[in-house]
């Protein structure tokens, strides 16, 4: 069938003339809709894997991404792949990492250093894949994978999330079409929500939660408020919390929650902290300077400075070497790139709220780096180390060297008929409908700063508990409860408790689950069944044939 190109979009005449089965744009105008068998909202790495798989299974597919970039965090600075056990990663996810290796096998792509001089902390000798990479390389590879398919990629279109519900049109328990803010509408047989926030899931009326469950909810021990566990990434003892030390009347310093910490093990709506994964370099000709933001507020960093004065000696970041003398730099120690207490409104926030929070995070992190490089209260060895680095000029060039993708570690989480919990992670429960494996430590970043019983500032929320092997993710955790929506799959904001999600939330796992969800979507179309009624044995057979790893240990 002949395709006609309009700008970056590809259409077919048959799809162009199909009408959506619902009234949109105020409810009084019937809009023409693009129609596909599989509609994927969210161009994260999970969304890319889903689109590639749906195309390989012979389905017409559209991938809709609100921004102008493909890959989410995989191309947004998270180049130091976290997984736990790499043997648990198969299918399209492993194909991506193999392509990364092939790319860097070419000596011509090494511009700032020689290939033989690079030592990856994620790499073992003889591996068929590479697990560290530059952000622009990840996006280039993901775009190339999409270009090899017939999948239509639509950029710059956001779901209409107005409260009148016009963004999602349902027929009974099925989504018929979704509408963008521009008025453009996409009809489909199956839909996948591959966003970090679960916007399509929420707009479709699917049950979800935000924040931390109480330990009692699922019989866990690592959920809810965690002051006792918060021993890592902790502040030095004895830090005064007030603007004028010792003077309560002067008020708490910025970022300290006056309502904290809450009941130990109890539920709250707090969300673990977000940050930007920074791609910085020490190559002078490719290095941008640290800049002081226009709205710089020195009080934001007073706890940082008092933490140094209380005895902190470490440089407060975690730079992992990437190719070409760059890094993937993450949060580390008690006061770092995580902007504690400012993520709570992101999951359910409208677009204006999220844009404001993005800018606040950007200002905070730019101000942090400027402070670390320049403030005389910062130890000299820290200032020297920070000052020799800066954002890489050739990364995120359209955003001043800073990532377009905020590290949304956790937002909404679906509540399905199967909720993955701490018991799954630690092997006390093993579902028989595995759709892929997760393998990382149960890892929650801090969520708040509070004043402890001694009157000092402390961090709360950090949990790092491992010691278990790869474990299966139930297919049932990727689909809504029966009756809520029978043609939607959710491989990123899946049904999991807060602490279990802290183990699952790794980019390779999201890619695995995106492929598995797309496979189920295609099989449910072929069988004309709800996604909750997919033949699990047939699903698993196809996943295995396509290289997915569904059980541990792997049998060779």
ROMARVO-672154 format. One record per atom (N, C-alpha, C): x, y, z. Coordinates in pm, whole numbers, plus 50000, padded with zeros to 5 digits. Last residue first. Layout:
N
XYZ;...
END
This chain:
556
520564765352935;521244766252804;521194752952732;518304781253134;518724767953089;519304769152949;518734804653387;518574802553244;519094788653208;517084798353707;518234801153620;517954798253474;514464818253572;515834817953625;515984805853717;512564827353282;512754819753405;514224819953443;512474842153049;511284841953133;511464834853266;513874861552809;514234852652919;513114853453021;513264862752454;513034867552589;513434856952692;513524853752191;514714856052270;514504861552409;511324846152051;511894859152018;513034863252112;510604822852172;511074822152034;511744835151991;509664833552412;510874825452411;511474824552271;507344846152314;508404853952378;509724846252379;505864824152223;506324834152127;507464842552187;505434811052468;506104804052358;506654814152257;503984830152610;505334826652655;506114819252546;501584829952461;502384842152478;503814838752514;500724803952498;501064808452363;501914821152368;500294804852775;501244795152719;501684799252579;498334824752797;499664827052853;500684817452795;496134838352594;496634824952623;498094826252668;494454866452735;495474861052644;495904847152690;492654880252884;492334866352850;493304860152750;493284906452911;493294898353034;493084883453005;492794916552663;494194914352700;494314906152829;490104898552506;490594909152593;492034906052633;490404885352171;490164883852314;490664896252389;491044877551907;489854885451937;489434883652083;493394866551838;492434857651903;491104864451931;494674888851731;494494876951647;493444867551704;494704905751955;494004909751833;493674897551749;496294890952124;494904893152163;494074898152045;498724891951990;498044879052003;496584880852043;499304919552018;499114913651885;498374900351893;499524921452299;498554929652225;498254923452089;501654904252351;500314900952402;499244908752328;503674919352227;503374905652182;501984901552226;503624942352383;503264943152242;502924929452185;504524931552627;503184937352619;502724938452474;507124923952555;506164913852597;504724918952587;508294948852495;508204938452393;507144928052429;508034960852749;507414966852632;507254956752520;509604944252906;508164944152928;507404950952814;512144950752800;511654936952799;510134936752810;512204978052863;512254973752723;511734959552709;512154976953140;511054983553071;511034979752923;514624964353175;513404957353213;512194963653145;516434984353093;516364971653019;515084963853050;515775005053292;515475006653150;515484993553071;514104995953590;515354996953515;515044997053366;512244990953815;512305003253735;513645005453664;512154969353993;511754967253853;512194978753763;512824979554242;513674969254182;513404967954032;510824997454293;512195002054305;513204992154251;508614981454287;508864989854170;510284995254173;508754971654546;509024962554434;509324970454307;508054994854685;509394989254704;509734979154595;505405000654591;506495010454583;507865003654590;504054972654404;504174981054523;505364990454507;502644972854076;503704968854170;503654977954291;501654972453763;501064970053895;502114964353989;503534996853567;502854984253592;502374983053736;504395017753396;503705020553524;502885008353564;505275000253177;506175008853255;505565011953392;503274985453043;504554978953079;505504987353162;500144980953015;500924991253083;502254985253129;497524978452771;498624972252845;499554983152895;494084976352689;495214984652727;496254976352803;491574965152653;492484965652537;493684974952562;489854966052866;490204952852815;491104953152691;489534980753171;489924983753033;490484971052972;487944970353383;488344984553378;488734988953237;487444943353357;486314952353358;486694967053351;490174932853546;489114929053454;487934938653470;492754957053588;491774947953643;490704944853540;495234959853320;494314964853423;493424953753479;498434943453291;497094946253240;496194951253353;500774935953404;500864945153290;499504949253237;500424916553590;500774929853641;500884940253530;500034893453446;498854899953504;499164913753559;502614884853396;501874891453288;500674898953344;504924890353660;503684884053614;503064891953499;508294886853638;507254896953644;505984890953583;510584865653819;509624868153711;508644879453743;513984874953907;512664869553942;511644873353835;517464870753981;516394874953892;515074867853924;518204867754340;518474866454198;517344871954114;519134888254622;518244878654555;518564878554406;520504908654744;520754895054789;519834884754729;519274939554864;519434930054755;519594915954807;518154970854940;518174957054989;518224947654869;518035001555025;518844993854930;519004979854986;516245030955066;516255016555093;517095009954985;515545062855187;516505054555115;516425039955162;513835077355352;513285070455235;514235061255164;515155108355469;514315096555491;513885090655357;517725127455632;517055122855511;516245110355543;517665152855889;517955139355841;517205136955711;518735178356108;518215174855975;518635160555939;517785177956459;518755178756349;518125174256218;516425173256695;516405186656639;517375188856526;516205148256784;517285156056844;517335170356791;514255137356627;513925139756767;514995148056838;514725155256311;514595143456396;514355147356542;513145170456049;513855173356173;513635161656267;513735159655708;512885162755822;513765165955942;513435154555358;514285158655471;513355162955583;512395126755148;512185138955225;513375141855316;513055104355001;511875111754960;511735125055033;515865086254865;515215093954970;514045101954915;515185058354643;515925070154686;515165077354796;515045023854671;514285036254675;515215047454716;515444992854551;516185005454564;515215017154559;516184960454550;515074969254586;515684982554630;518484952554282;518214954954423;516924962954441;517214937053980;517954947254053;517574947254200;515854921353799;517034915553864;517774925353955;513044907053624;513734918453684;514854912953770;511924891153322;512594890753452;513064904753493;508734882853170;510084888253170;510644887953310;506314873053221;506434880453096;507824886553081;504984844353379;506124853453361;506104859753222;502904831253519;502654838153392;503744848453364;503194821053767;503424811753656;503194818153519;505004837954029;503874836553937;504204827353821;506134831354333;506594829754195;505404827754103;507204843554639;506054841654553;506544841354410;509644846154749;508634839054830;507354836654753;511594861054616;511364847154579;510384839354662;511954887754649;512754878954733;512394864254717;510094898354469;511524901554456;512374891254530;507664888954573;508124884454441;509624886554429;507614902954814;507624888254818;508024882254684;507384929354741;508654924954799;508754909754800;505194925054454;505584930254585;506974925454624;502914931454199;504254926454230;504704932954360;499604924054198;500524934654237;501864928154271;497044915753989;498294910554046;499214922254073;495004931953909;494634919853983;495854913154045;496534964753962;495864954253886;495464942653973;497174996153974;496734986154071;495904975853996;500005013453839;498715006953823;498424997553940;501495041653967;501635027253951;500235021253943;502905073453878;501755064853905;502165050253893;506255072753935;505125082053931;503865074353970;509735072553965;508485065853999;507385076353993;511795087153858;512075073653909;510805065753935;512405106053615;511165102953688;511285088553737;514685126053542;514705112053588;513495109753679;513745145053257;513915144253402;513875129653443;515085149852952;514295139953027;514655140453175;516815166152827;515395169052805;514515160252893;519775174453006;518855164552948;517445170152934;521865201152901;521105194453007;520015185852945;523035215852702;523835205352764;523145197952876;521045232852602;522155238352677;523005228252751;519305218952441;518865222652576;520035226952664;520275209752206;519085218052197;518575222552333;522315193052285;522675206052230;521475215252216;522715169152423;521565177752456;521815192052407;526205169752367;525035162452416;523945172452456;528405184852305;527805177052197;526695167752245;529275196552542;528685204952438;527905196852335;528675183152860;529265180852727;528535189052621;529085202453158;528205195753061;528875194552924;532295197053322;531175205553280;530315197853182;535145196453547;534115190253464;533105200853421;536705209453723;537385204353602;536415197253507;535105216053937;535435226653842;536105221253716;535005193454098;533805197354022;534175206953910;537655194054203;537155182554125;535955186454040;537805218654337;538735215554228;538195204354140;535775215554531;535675226054430;536575222954310;536905194654681;535635192654612;535475202954501;539175206354785;539345194754697;538055191554621;538085227154946;538825230354825;538965218354731;534685224655060;536105220955071;536825222654938;532655253255049;532845239654998;534335236355009;532785279255109;532495270255221;532565255655177;533115292854868;534305290654952;534055281755073;531575280154578;531355285454713;532565282654802;532155267654326;532535281454353;532435286054498;531265241954275;532475246454205;532995259754255;528965239854423;530055230554450;531365235154386;527415260054297;527825261254437;529025252454467;527035248854044;527735261554055;528255263454198;525555226354117;526875224454056;527695237354064;523245238754225;524055229554304;525465228454247;522235252454004;522715259854120;523585251454210;521485230753846;522485240253796;523085248153911;519575219954015;520785212153986;521885220853926;517605240354034;518245234754153;519575228154119;516905243853764;517515254853838;518245249653962;515785218353717;516925222953639;517655234253712;513655218053898;514725208153911;515985212653836;512185239253790;512695240153927;513825230253950;511545229053538;512385241053547;512955242553687;509915207453618;511115205153538;512075216853552;507865221353746;508745212753824;510025209353749;506715234353523;507255242153634;508225233853716;505925211953377;506895221153319;507525229753428;504045201253554;505265193753524;506325202653461;502085221353547;502745217853673;504055210653646;501335220153279;501925232453332;502665229753462;500215194653261;501435197553187;502115210153239;499275184353598;498995187553458;500295191753390;500255157153815;500285171053772;499915172953627;500475132153915;499135136353876;499095150653823;503395131653946;502615120853884;501235125153834;504345157054068;504605153453929;503625142853876;504135163054333;503055167654246;503235163554101;506495152854449;505185147454488;504055151254392;509045162054413;508495153254308;507045149354334;510355175454612;509745183454505;509105175054395;511805161654804;510565168154843;509845175654734;515125166054683;514185159554776;512955168254802;516595161954418;515915173854470;514775169054560;519735147554374;518325144954403;517715157254471;522415155354378;521575159754266;520105156854286;522915159354728;523465157654594;522445162054491;523665150555038;523085161954967;523715162254830;524745125055109;523595130755179;522915142455113;525555103454821;525755109054955;524555117455000;524615110454485;525415102754580;525575110654710;523115108954154;523105113254294;524015104454380;525195105253860;523985103353938;524175109154079;526365108353535;526545112253674;525215112253747;528025093753295;526635093753342;526755096453492;530565112053117;530045104553231;528535103153222;533285110852876;532045116352932;531625107853051;535315101952706;535625110052823;534395117752874;534255083752520;534655097152477;534765106952593;531875064352714;532845066252606;533095080952575;531655071453068;531065067852940;532125069552832;532085064753413;532695068153284;531885062753166;529905078953646;530325066353583;530895069453445;529905098653930;530135098553786;530635084953737;528075108754170;528535095454132;528715094953981;528655133554428;528045128754305;528625115154272;530065151054632;528705145554638;528075142854501;533085140754751;532515148554641;531115142954618;533325137855111;533155132354977;532685142754877;533335147555366;534565149055288;534385145255142;531485162155628;531425155055499;532675158055416;531495177355864;532475166755847;532425159055717;529975199555893;529795189155994;530715177255973;530545213655667;531095218855792;530955208855906;529015198755486;530475198955476;531105203455608;526505205655590;526915191555588;528415190455573;526375232355542;526475228255681;526885213455691;526095230455264;527285236855320;527465233155466;523605217155241;524815211855177;526065217455244;521945235455369;522145222255430;523375215655372;522105256355181;522655258355315;522865245055387;520985256854936;522185248754950;522815250255089;518885274354941;518635260754891;519785251354925;520015298555002;519445290855112;519125276555070;520715310454759;521755303654837;521205295254951;519105307554467;518785310354606;519805303054694;518895319154135;519725312554237;519355317254378;517625325553902;516835325654026;517585319054142;519515322053704;519045335553733;518285336453864;522175298953794;520855302153740;520385315953785;525465298453694;524625302053808;523255305953755;526945271253519;526355284553519;525445286353641;529885255453430;528775255453524;528235269753534;530665255553074;530895259553214;529665256953300;531155226752863;530445239052895;530715242753040;533635210952669;533055213052802;532395226752813;535275204552465;533895199452456;533115202152585;537765213852524;537125219152403;535685214252386;538375199052762;538165213552765;537395218652642;536985171652893;537685175852772;537385190652750;535475161653092;536645169353134;537515173253014;531865162053093;533145158453034;534255166953095;528615147853166;529645158253176;530955152853120;525435142953179;526505138453091;527545149553087;523425135553457;524275145253387;525325138253301;520155129853514;521405122653494;522275131553405;518385150553734;518865148653597;520105139853601;515955136453964;517135144653931;517355143953781;513575129954229;514005130154090;515295138254078;512825109954520;513335122054455;513745119654310;509715092254566;511175093354575;511695104254482;506835107854698;507455100854585;508955102854593;504215105554940;505515110554899;506125101454791;501915098055055;501845101254912;503185106754861;502175069455275;502085083655247;502055085555096;501895044455536;501685049155400;501775064355392;504475033855770;503145038255731;503095043755590;506975028055864;506265017555792;504885021355744;506545052356110;507455042256055;506675030755991;504695080856025;504735068456103;505625058156035;506635110555951;505495101755943;505705089156024;508685129255985;508795119655874;507535111355852;507195159455836;507895146555834;508245141755972;506175184155815;505235173555852;505915160055866;508115200955719;507685202855859;506745192055908;510805191355534;509365189255544;508915190855689;513095212255384;512845204155504;511345203455527;513425229655173;513545215355147;513355206455267;514955257755335;514215251955223;514465236955209;514955257255699;515625259055571;514805252755458;512335269755906;513145258855854;513815262755723;512515300556101;511935291156005;512905280455959;513145317356302;513645320856168;513135311456060;512245305856533;511435316656476;511895320656336;514265288856610;513085283156545;512265293956475;517515291856606;516385301056616;515185295456540;519715276056558;519215276756694;517985285256712;520765294656278;520985283056366;520525285656509;518415307056079;519415311856175;519615300856277;517005285855955;517685296155875;518775302955957;517485253056101;516845266156093;517695276256016;518565228056157;517615229256047;517105243356021;521955218056208;520835226456252;519885229056136;523265185956214;523025197656130;521785205156178;524045161756343;524155174456413;523865186956333;525705139156116;524935142156237;525105156656282;525445142355758;526255141555879;525395144856001;522875124755572;523595136755615;524455133855737;523085096055356;522595102955474;523475114955507;523355074155189;523005087255133;522395096155243;522135050055430;522985054055318;522475067255260;520135047155611;521495048755663;522475052855555;517195042455640;517845053455570;519215056355630;515865023855791;516635018855677;517525029655615;514545040455973;515555031056022;516455025955909;512695054555820;513785061855885;514895052355928;510535050655602;511715042455634;512825050855694;507115046655527;508155055355583;509305046755635;506555019955284;506155030455376;507335038855422;508424988655281;507574998855221;507275009655325;509694966755381;510534977455328;509734988655263;508064945855449;508844951855557;509604964255512;504644935755369;506044938455338;506764944155462;501904930055338;502724921855426;504204923355400;500614949055193;501014936855123;501874927655210;499904967055403;499054965155285;499354952055214;501814970755598;500714961455626;499884958355502;503464990855505;503954977055506;502824967055520;501555013155301;501985008555433;502524994355421;502855025254987;501895017955067;502435015455207;503785056954869;504205044654935;503055038155011;502785070954550;503415071454681;503695057554736;499735063654396;500935072054396;501495072054538;497865040054197;498245046154323;499485054554302;494955032053996;496385033754019;496605039754157;492605019053764;493005021153903;494525022453914;491715036553468;492315024753530;492775028153671;490705056253302;489935052253419;490445039853488;492215066553101;491295055753065;490495050453183;493925083653228;492835089553151;491805079153109;495755064953333;494905072853423;493705078453349;496915054953091;496285046053189;495305053653277;498045078352992;496965071752919;496205062453011;499985084053195;498935093553162;497765087153088;502195072353326;500935065153317;499765074153281;504785082753340;503765088053430;502455080353428;506405072453149;506855071053288;505775075253387;504545054852890;505085066852954;505565063553095;503295035352747;504715033352775;505355045952832;500415020052709;500915031952777;502355029252818;498945007552418;499985005652520;500345019252577;496004993252279;496755005052320;497785001152425;494364979051997;495034977452126;495894989652151;493004991151786;492454979051847;493064976451985;492425026851749;493185014551747;492435002851806;492795061151647;491955049651680;492785036951671;493775092451733;494305079551692;493365068651741;493595126651636;493005115251703;493555102251644;494355160651697;494625148551621;494215136351702;494125181451867;492905176651804;493115164151721;496305188052013;496165194451882;494845191151815;496195170752227;495815184752249;495605192152117;494775139852097;495865148352138;495365162652161;492785112252186;492905125152121;494065133052182;492155078152109;492735088052199;492975100852121;489525053652088;490435063352028;490995072352138;488435032552233;488205033352089;489215042452021;489085010652493;489455023452435;489185022852284;486474992152648;487544992952548;487815007452509;484254988152803;485554986952870;486724988052774;482325009652617;482295000052725;483634999852797;484455026252442;483215018952416;483135007952519;486015057652510;485845043352536;484485038652487;488425081152442;487055077052411;486945061952428;490365104352597;490195089952577;488725087052554;490165131952607;491395126152556;491295111252529;487895141152732;487835139552587;489095133352528;487595145853003;487775132152958;487825130252808;487525170153120;486265165553061;486385151652999;490045177253202;489225169653297;487885165153239;492555171052956;491545179753016;490565171353097;494605158552827;494305154152964;493325163453033;495445147252526;494555157352585;494115152252722;498815138452481;497455134052511;496675145552573;500815156052249;500515152452386;499055148652401;503275153752006;501815152952027;501545147952168;505935152051925;505365165051960;503865165051976;505945126751666;506575134351773;505795147151802;505235095451558;504645108751566;505245115751688;506045070251341;506495077251460;505965091551455;504855039751230;504745054251213;505125060851345;506605010751130;505935018251237;505965033251206;507944994850965;506915003050903;506145011251007;511484994851054;510114989751058;509194998650973;513845007951059;513834994950993;512444988650988;513405029451222;513445031851078;513445018850998;513715018451476;512375021951430;512335023751278;516495015851478;515665003951494;514245006651446;517225042651457;517555033451348;516715020751356;516385052151704;515735057251582;516015048051463;518185037951864;516745035551877;515985040551755;520605049451778;520365035051759;518875032051768;520275076351854;520565072751714;520235058151687;519985074152130;518845078752048;519055075251902;522555064752198;521375056752229;520195061052142;524095086452116;524265073452050;523055064552075;523425106352289;523035107952149;523195094952071;524485095852538;523045097652514;522665098552367;526945069452517;526605083552517;525115085352484;527065040152730;526965046852601;526635061552620;527315006552847;527545020852871;527625027952737;527124980452773;526114985552868;526364999952910;527154958652497;527834969352570;526794977152649;527414923152425;526694935852432;527534945952509;528754900052451;528234902952318;527524916352311;531864898652635;530414900552628;529984904152486;534604896252669;533924886752585;532424888452574;534884909253000;535524904652876;534654894752800;532234931453102;533084919953128;533694915152997;531314964253200;531654954753094;532544943453145;530864985353364;529744976253344;530084964453254;532985002353361;532744994953485;531604984953473;535095003353082;533715004153129;533544996253258;537685021552985;537415010053072;536015011553129;539405032352702;538165033052778;537955020052856;541575028852545;541795035652672;540545036252759;540785017952307;541505009152399;541765015652534;539655040252177;538805029352223;539505020652327;540855071952284;541025059752205;540155048652265;538765101352296;539715091952354;539835079952262;537105117052150;537805123352262;538765113852336;536155099651949;536655112951914;537505119152025;535305071551814;536035075651935;536755088751905;534395063151579;533425070251664;534075074951793;536335048451450;536085062051402;535115069851491;536405022351539;537365031851597;537095046351558;533605004451617;534165012551510;535125022851570;532474994351842;533564986451782;534254994051669;530325010051896;531605013951955;532765005051913;528354996051749;528645010051720;530025013751772;528324971351873;528764972151734;529134986551697;527284979152124;528654973652113;529174974651970;524734987252048;525634996752112;527074991852098;523724963151962;523964973651863;524864984451921;523444950652207;524394945152110;524724955552002;521434966152314;522764966852375;523834960352287;519304958452140;519734972452150;521154973152205;519114931252197;519474935452062;519964949952062;518154932152454;519544927852432;520014931552292;515564941552388;516434948852479;517884945052456;514504921452230;514834934152166;515734942652256;515814893152410;514914899252315;515424912252256;516994896952751;517004891052619;516174899152522;518464896353062;517964905152957;518104898352821;519734881153247;518274881353254;517644889353140;522384885553228;521884873553161;520364872953163;522944906653395;522694909553253;522154897553176;521714914553693;522284902953624;521944904053477;521584944253737;521774933853839;522434921753778;521064968453595;520244956653573;520404946353683;521734999753456;521524992253579;520644980153549;523975014453237;522825005653248;522814998053380;524675044853201;525265034253283;524155024453319;523195064253079;524015055652994;524725044653068;520945083653107;521175071553185;521925061453098;520455104152929;521575105453020;521885093153101;518375098652756;518315110852835;519395112152939;518075075152633;518765085452555;518845098652631;516885063152852;517965056152784;518765065752697;514755079352923;515995080253001;517165073152934;513425082452600;513265085052743;514595086352812;513395076752325;514255069052413;514125071652560;513305105252116;512965091252134;513925085252236;512045138852124;513135129152140;512585115052166;510225158552142;510875157052012;511985146552015;507365145852329;508525154552308;509055152852166;505275126752315;504975140952337;506145150352309;504975102052070;505845107252176;505595122252194;503565073151951;503315087351974;504155091852093;503695050051705;504355053551830;504255068651846;501525027151550;501965040951562;502565042851700;501244999351331;501545004651463;501965019251452;499924969451202;500134983751181;500244990451317;501684938551246;500584947551279;500934961851239;503634918751230;502784921651115;501624930951141;505474915451421;504364905951423;503294909551320;507104936851383;507614923751344;506534913051345;505454956551495;505704956451352;506204942851306;505634949251763;504324949151696;504494948951545;508404953351808;507814940051817;506474939351746;508684980951771;509454971751687;508814957951689;507004990251976;506714993351837;507434983851742;508324980852207;506964976552176;506624978752030;510724994752193;510744980052187;509364974752151;509695020852222;510395016952099;510405001852085;508635019752481;507745022152367;508385018252236;511015016052625;509965005852631;509015007352512;512255040152578;512865027952523;511875016452525;509415061752505;510525056952588;511185045052520;507245074352378;508405069752300;509625067052386;503945070552423;505175071552502;506355065652427;501515049452324;501715063152371;502925063352464;500695030752048;501605031552163;501805046152199;498345010851901;498665024851929;499495025352058;497784987651655;498434989651786;498835004351797;496354991851420;496014980551505;496584982251646;495165025051357;496215014951359;495735003251443;494035054451205;493675041551264;494835031651247;493465088251262;494415078451210;494075065251279;490225102851218;491245096651302;492205088451219;488265132251202;488915121351132;490055116051217;485785139651448;487095141951390;487585129751313;482795155151493;483375141951467;484675143851390;481975177251744;482575176051611;483195162151596;481175180152003;480185183251900;480745182151759;482995177052209;481885167652204;480905170352091;485285191052229;484115197152288;482865188752273;486805171952071;486865186452053;485575192952101;484775143251977;485885149752046;485815164652018;482815114451971;482845128751955;483975134652038;483885083651812;483505091651929;483535106251893;485355067051644;484015063051687;483565070851810;486955084251376;486945079651515;485505076851557;487035073251039;486535082651139;486585076451277;489425069850782;488675063450890;488255073950992;491055081750596;489625084350584;488805077750693;493645073450658;493335087650663;491825090150665;493775046450613;493725050950753;493265065550760;493825046950333;492785039550405;492645044450547;496065061950265;494715067350235;493655060050315;498465064350528;497895056950415;496505062450392;501335084350623;499905081050628;499605070650519;503845096650828;503505088250713;502075083450729;505525127050912;504505117050937;504205109350810;507125148650883;507755136850944;506785125350958;505515160050598;506495163350701;507165150650750;503795134750481;503505148650513;504445152550627;503865109450239;504575116250348;504115130650359;502015080750188;502185094550146;502785102250262;502405047750070;502435057150182;502695071150128;500575021949912;501405033749899;501275042750020;500844988250000;500005000050000;500885012450000;
END
